[in-house]
Amino acid sequence: MEEPRKDLLMQVEGMTCQGCVNSVTKAIQRLDPSAKVEVDLEHGRVHVVTRAQALEVAQALDAAGYEAQAMTM
């Protein structure tokens, strides 16, 4: 049975440019290719709709070089 999709909001430190947006998006989509990713550079937030757990997303972003933690919505 497939995991239900989760609506996650992540606080992500270190994003400064479009290259960061691409890196963050790719890191999340390697974890869940069907994830929908919206990056807010101004506020350092990433909204993700995914089947992955928040901890998995945070770990994928950490591995890509960004400090990430889940926020409550």
Legacy VTK file of the C-alpha trace (Angstrom):
# vtk DataFile Version 3.0
C-alpha trace
ASCII
DATASET POLYDATA
POINTS 73 float
0.000 0.000 0.000
1.294 3.459 -0.918
2.101 6.022 1.742
-0.385 8.911 1.789
0.951 12.266 0.624
2.024 14.700 3.319
2.004 18.488 3.184
5.335 19.570 4.713
6.815 22.990 5.387
10.568 23.043 5.912
12.802 25.856 7.163
15.986 25.631 5.087
19.165 27.616 5.806
21.709 28.464 3.119
19.493 28.950 0.046
20.506 32.122 -1.813
19.933 31.689 -5.551
18.194 29.798 -8.346
20.970 27.199 -8.234
19.991 26.497 -4.625
16.355 26.147 -5.682
17.413 23.562 -8.293
19.624 21.671 -5.803
16.893 21.557 -3.151
14.271 20.439 -5.677
16.527 17.691 -7.063
17.456 16.439 -3.573
13.786 16.077 -2.634
12.787 14.533 -5.963
15.570 11.923 -5.700
13.875 10.857 -2.466
10.349 10.989 -3.976
10.244 11.550 -7.773
6.559 12.514 -7.607
7.065 15.180 -4.907
5.801 18.681 -5.594
8.324 21.276 -4.379
7.845 25.040 -3.966
10.839 27.066 -2.746
10.499 30.490 -1.079
14.033 31.928 -1.184
13.044 35.165 0.557
11.833 33.386 3.699
14.070 30.288 3.468
11.145 27.898 3.295
10.309 24.897 1.178
6.760 23.566 0.803
6.697 19.902 -0.174
3.844 17.545 -1.002
5.385 14.090 -0.747
5.059 10.512 0.422
8.367 10.851 2.321
8.570 11.600 6.030
9.667 15.068 7.214
12.831 13.578 8.742
13.737 11.925 5.410
13.281 15.233 3.574
15.391 17.068 6.183
18.133 14.435 5.883
18.118 14.655 2.058
18.470 18.441 2.262
21.217 18.151 4.893
23.080 15.751 2.576
22.748 18.340 -0.223
24.430 20.936 2.004
21.461 22.751 3.515
20.409 22.851 7.155
16.735 21.899 7.211
14.053 21.305 9.800
10.320 20.722 9.630
7.938 23.523 10.630
4.337 23.184 11.725
1.755 24.381 9.237
LINES 1 74
73 0 1 2 3 4 5 6 7 8 9 10 11 12 13 14 15 16 17 18 19 20 21 22 23 24 25 26 27 28 29 30 31 32 33 34 35 36 37 38 39 40 41 42 43 44 45 46 47 48 49 50 51 52 53 54 55 56 57 58 59 60 61 62 63 64 65 66 67 68 69 70 71 72
